Amino acid sequence: MQNELFKVMNVKCGGCANNIQTGLKEISGVTAVAVDIESGQVTVEGEVLQRDTLADKLAKLGYPETNS
């Protein structure tokens, strides 16, 4: 099992968290997605995860990774 952690922008509510979870679970190999609304952290768990693919999907969903 592999984990990837992202700090993303624009996470403001439970709807945002749901959009992220639903969108990332569409990616093959993703088994779980946890979103911390307060911190903007997204944890993705899965078998073989491609960080770039996950980051691209987050950006397309409107939650780009932040540098801070």
C-alpha positions in Angstrom: 0.0 0.0 0.0 1.2 3.5 -0.9 0.2 6.9 0.5 0.5 10.3 -1.2 -0.1 13.6 0.7 -1.1 16.8 -1.0 -1.7 20.3 0.4 -4.3 21.9 -1.9 -6.0 25.2 -2.3 -9.8 26.0 -2.3 -11.0 23.4 0.1 -13.8 25.2 2.0 -16.5 22.8 2.8 -17.8 19.2 2.8 -18.9 19.5 -0.8 -15.3 20.3 -1.8 -14.1 17.3 0.1 -16.7 15.1 -1.6 -15.7 16.4 -5.0 -12.1 15.5 -4.3 -12.9 12.1 -3.0 -15.2 11.2 -5.9 -12.8 12.6 -8.5 -9.7 10.8 -7.2 -11.5 7.5 -6.7 -12.0 7.5 -10.4 -8.3 6.9 -10.9 -7.3 3.3 -11.1 -5.4 2.0 -8.0 -6.9 4.6 -5.6 -8.5 2.8 -2.7 -9.1 5.6 -0.2 -9.1 9.4 -0.1 -9.2 11.5 3.1 -9.6 15.3 3.0 -8.9 17.6 6.0 -11.0 20.7 5.2 -9.3 22.9 7.8 -5.7 22.2 6.7 -6.4 21.6 3.0 -4.6 18.3 3.2 -5.5 15.4 1.0 -4.2 11.9 1.7 -4.6 9.3 -1.1 -4.0 5.6 -0.4 -3.7 2.9 -3.1 -1.7 0.2 -4.7 0.4 1.9 -7.3 -0.1 5.7 -7.3 1.3 8.2 -9.8 1.8 11.5 -7.9 1.7 13.5 -11.2 -1.6 11.9 -12.2 -3.2 12.6 -8.8 -1.9 16.2 -8.8 -3.3 16.8 -12.4 -6.7 15.4 -11.4 -6.8 17.7 -8.3 -6.0 20.7 -10.4 -8.7 19.8 -13.0 -11.2 19.5 -10.1 -10.3 23.0 -9.0 -8.0 22.1 -6.1 -4.4 22.7 -7.3 -1.5 21.8 -5.1 0.0 24.7 -3.1 3.6 25.3 -2.5 3.2 26.3 1.2 
